[in-house]
Structures are given as C-alpha cells and as structure tokens.
Amino acid sequence: MSKLVTIYGGSGFVGRYIAHRMARAGWRVRVAVRRPNEALFVRTYGVVGQVEPVLCNVRNEASVAQAMQGANAVINCVGTFNKGGKNNFDAVQHEGAERIARLAAAEGVASLVHISAIGANVNGDSLYAKSKGRGEAGVLEHFPDAVILRPSVVFGPEDSFFNRFAGMARLSPVLAIVGANTKFQPVFVDDLAAAAEKAATGAAKPGVYELGGPEVKTFRALMQDMLTVIERRRLIVNIPFAIAKFTAWWFDLWQTVSGGLIKAPLTVDQVKSLTHDNVVSEGAQGFAALGIEPRAMETVLPTYLWRFRASGQYAAIRASAKHLKV
C-alpha cells in the first residue's frame, strides 16, 4: 500500500499545492481542515479515494490525533493573520504547531514538515513573528528531526499579495503602501511546495531552511513590477510608519468593537512586521541545499495577473491590432 501523508491546512493557498505534488508522487493524501465540505476540490488531485479531506481543528487534541493516525509523514501548513478570536496567532501558530509535533512524535510519524515564515522569532517585535517563533520552538522540542521551511512572501494564482494590490490599482489612481523601502524576496508557491515534498519524502536533511526567490526587491519595486504586468500607471505613495501605526490602531479598534464584523485593512502588528526586511538571512540554507532552482516572478506573474489589465486576456490582441493597416 502507498504511503500516507496528513497535511494540516491542506486546502489553503500553500497546502493545496503540496497536496497536489504529494498525490502526483503516488502518496495517499489526507487533507485535515476545519471545513472539509469546502475542500472537496482536492479530490481531483489524484485517483478516486487517493486524496480525501477530513475534519480537523488544530486547537482540538482529539481531531489532530485522529487525522494523523497511520500517517508516514505530516505537513503543517496552518497559519493565520488574525491576532484575535479563538483561532488567533498563539492558538494556531504556537499551540497548534506544538500540538501537531507532539502527537506526531507519539504516533511514530517518520517525517514532520512545518511551514513557518522568515522573521519567526520568539523575541520579535510583532505578535505574528513571536507566535511563529514559539511554534518553531515547540516543534523542535517534541520533534527534533523536523524540517522547518521559512518562506518570504509567497506568490501565485491564489495569493493575497499581488492579487490584493492589483485589485486596488484597478479601482484607484493612487496605490498607498506602508514600508515602501522594506525588502522582500518573493517565492513562488509551487517552489515552496516542491521543498515541502522533498522534506516529507526524506530527501531533505532535518533543519531550518529559509526560502526566497531569485529576486530581492523593495515593496515599491514589487508594486512597480505588478503595475507593469497589469499595464496600468498608478502613483505609488509611501505612508510613513508613524502615520500607518496610528491609522492601524483605529482599524484595530473598529474591528474589536464590531466583534470582528469589520475587518481591519491594516493592523498595528502588520505595520511592525513591515519595519523589517523579509529576505533570506546571510548564511542560511535554502533552495540550493534542496536542489531546487526557484522561479523568477517575471515568468509567473503574467500568467494570473492578466485579469487586472484593462482589456484582460485580450490586452495583447488589442495592442497588436493598433499596428494593423485599415
């Protein structure tokens, strides 16, 4: 019988790509999610019965244990950008990650892969970075041979980074950003999935890997690249950190008072995160150590951002039509 992998958060942005790769590699895939009825699309990644979504909440001990029964490998992709509510930073990225590692060790799972983030630090400025750092510490405490993957900002067809700002650029002549000079090293989602596959199948040594693409660019430069792809001219305005923090404080307050009904477009925690570069640390092992050559943004962005162009998929046709002689 083929081996079994349990992927926590396997229907999310990153998780679905990992699930697809593991299925193509011949593994049986168990996708552990809170809403399995919304994850039925993962079944198409393999033959009948090969990929199955199951009910699981990483805050619940019994459901986590049940989801990994009989698994040869476990991959944790669960993460959140919400600091409040039951599924907050600590509950998901710290306690949840530690719970998965502890139960994986008890179950005798052969390999554990944990998706973290560049900047994870128990002493970090932001709550997000702290929870990621505590999660890593908890994972290594219970499963010392785990593989921890720390990506920079992840991009791909379903991302909430380029898609979000491209959507804003479609509606407004001004693109306001915080931390215009902060550096990022965007990584293509399927390259991250390839790294997770290698780790889960035992083709990667235990340890921490920081994963970034071939380009290091400022936030402003990334937005300029995005605007070039969607063929729009917009004024990029940098919001100073002091003003951004004050504005974000009010957004946080509105979200709290509304009981979460009003989602803050910018939080104080996000502003704190944007004060630090999000790039691979000097000397850190990364894609090269895994034998993976990451793809450049310019080869991927046009494949999914075309829908934000004024003429959408027909932009190239319209451009070439201008040169036709009547």
N, C-alpha and C positions, 0 to 999 in steps of 0.2 A: 504494500500500500504506500502511496506517495506521502511525503511528509506534510505536516500541518503547521501553518503559521497563524497566530492570532494577532490581528492588527487593531489596536485600540484607536478609535478615531479614523478608521479605515475608509470612511466615505467622505472625509473632508478634503480640502484642497490638495494637501500633500499626500494624505493617506490613500486616496483613490489611485494615484499614480504608482504607489508602492504595491497596492493590491493587484493592479494590472500586471506589473512586472513579475510579481511572485506567481501569479496564475500562469503567465506565459512560460515561466521556468518549470512548470509542472507541479507546483505545490498546491495542496488544498488550502484555501484561504477562508479564515473565519473573521469577518468584519464586525468588531464589537462597537456598537454605537447606542446612543440614548434613544434614537428613533429609527428602528430598523425598517419601518414601512417607508421611510423617506430615503432609504439606502438600497432599495431593490435594484437600482440600475447597475450595481456592482456584479450582479449575477451574470451579466453579459460578458464579463471579462474572461470567463472560462467556459468549459462544457457544463452540461446540466449537473448541478449539485457540487461543482468544484468550488465556487465562491458563494458564501452564504452570510448574510447579515444577521447578527444576533443582538438581543437586548443586553445592554450593559451600561452602568453608570460608574465611573471611576471612583466616585465617592462611596460606593456600596461594596463592602468587602466580599459578600457572597456572590454578587454578579461578576465581579472581577475574577474571582477564583473559578467560577463555572465557565466563563468564557475561555479560559486558558487550559482547561482540562485536556490532557493528551497532546498538547502543543509541543512541537520540537523547537519552535522559535517564537519569540514575542517581540512585537514592534509597537512602541508607544508614540503615537502622533498627536495625542490630545493636547490642546493648548487653548488659551483664551486671551482676549484683550479687555475683558471686563474685570474690574477690580472689586465690584460689589456683587451682591446676591449670593446664592448658595454655591454657584459654580464660579467662585472668584479665583484670583491668582493663586492663593495658598492652597485652596481646596483642590484645584485641578493640577497646577503645575508643580506643587511641592508635595502635598499629601497624597495626591492621586498617583504621581510618578513613583513615589516611595512605596506605596501600596502595591503597585504592579510589580516592582522589583522584588519586594519581599515575598510575594506569593509565587513569583516565577522561580525564585530560589528554592522555595519549599516544594514546588511542583517538580523540580528537577529539570527545568527547561534548559536546553543546550545553549541557546544564544539569546541575548536580550539587546535590542537596539532602542535607544532613547533619542528622540528628536528634541533638541534644545534650541538654543539661539546664541549667536555671537553677542557677547556682552553679559552673559549669565554670570552673576557674581553675588554671593551672599552678602557682600558689603556694598553693593551697587547703590546708585542714587535713587533709582526708580523701584517701585514695588514689583514691577514686571521683572526686572533684572534680578532682584533678590529672590523672587519665587522660583525663577529658572535655576538660579544658583543653588538654592536649597533642594530643589528637585534633583539636580545632578548629584549633590552630596548624598542624598537619601538613596539614590540608585546605586552608587558605588559602595555605600555602606553594606547593602544587602546583596549586591551582585557585582563584585569587584571586576569581573571579566566582561562587563557590559561594554558595548560600543556606543559612545555618545557623539552625535552629529550636531554641530553648531553652524547652521547656515546664516548667511547675511539675509537681506530682504529677498524673498522668494518671488519669482515672477513666472507667469504662464497664463494660458487662456482664462482661467477662473480666478486670477489673483485679485486682491483688493487694493493693490498699489497702483499700477499703471492704469487699470480699468477705472479706478476711482477718480484719478486726476484727469484722465481723458474725458470722462463724463462731465466733470466740472468745466473743462475747456470748451466743451461743446455748447455750454449754456452761458458762459461768461467771458467777456473780453479780457478779464484780469484773472491771473492764477496766483492766489495768495498761498505762500508756503512758510513753514517755520523751519529754521535751520538750513538756509539755502547753501551754506558752505560746509555742512556736515557731509562726510564722505560715506558712500555705500559701495558694496561690491556684490551687486545682484547675481543670484544664482537661479538657473532655470530649474523648474520644479522636477522635470524628469531626470536631470542630472543628480539632484538630491535623492530621488527615488532609486537611481542606479547605485548610489552609495549605500543606501539602506539595504538593498538587495544583496550586495556583496557582504555587508556586515551580518545579515541574517543567515546567509548560507555558509558562513565560516571563512569567507575569502578575505576578511579584514581582521587585522590583529586588534585585540581589545585596546581601548583608549579613547581619547578625545580627538575629534577631527573638526577643524574649522573650515567651513566650505564657502568659498566665494567664487564668482565667475572671473573671467579673464580681464574685466574692466573695473577700475576703481574710479568713481566719479562723484562729484558733489551732487547734492539734491537738485540744485539749479540745473546742472548739466544733464541730469537724468530727465528733468522736465522738458528741457530743450530738445532732447532726443525724441521724447514722446510726441512733442508738438510737430517735429519734422515728419514723423511717421504718419500722424493723422492729418498732416497738411493744413495746419492752422497756425495763425500768428496770434500770439497772446502775450500780454505784458506780465512777466513774472515778478511778483512783488514779495520781498522777504519781510516777514513780520518779526521784529526784534523779540528775543526771548522774554524780556520783562513784560512786554505788552501781551505776548502769547500766553504767558503764565497767568496773568491777571484775567484775561478773557476765558481761558480754560477753567479757571476757578469758578467763574459764574456758570459755565456749561455744566461742570460737575455738580454744582448746587442745584441747577434746574433738574438734572437727572435724578438726584437724590430726592428732591421734593416731590417729583412726579412719580416716584416709586419705580423708576426705570422706563416709564412710558415714553419720555422724551430722551432720546439717545444723544449723548454729548458728541458733537462732531470732532471735538478736540479735548483731551483731558490733561490735567496737570502732570500726570505720570508720563504721558506721551511727550510732553514738552521736555521733561527731564531726560527722557531717553534720547531725544534729538540733539541734546547738547554734546553727545559723544559720537565719534565716528563708529561706523558699523562695518569694519573691514577685518580681514584675517590678520591675526597677530603675527608679528615677526617671529619666525622660527617654528610656528605651529604646523603640525602635519595636516595636510588637506587632500584635495583631489589627486594630486600627484602620487601620494602614498597609497592611494586606492587604485591607481592605474586608470583614472578617468580624466578625459580632457573635456572640461566644461565648455558649453556652447556660448557664443557671444550673443548679446542682446539683439544686435542688428539682424541676425539670422532668424530670430524668433518673433520679435515684436510685430512686424508687419503681418504675420500670419493670423493675428487675432485682434489687433487694434484697428484694422481697416474699417470696422463698422462705425468708428467715430469720425471718419472722413465725411466731408460734406456730401460726396457722391457715393459713399460706402464702397461696396465691392466694384462699382463701375467707375471709380476715380481714374484708373489707368486708361480705360476706354475713352473717357471724356477728354483726358489730356492728349491722347493721340489723335482724337478727332479734330482738334484745333488746327492740326497741320494738313488736314485734307483740303484739297482744292475743289471749289464748287464749280 
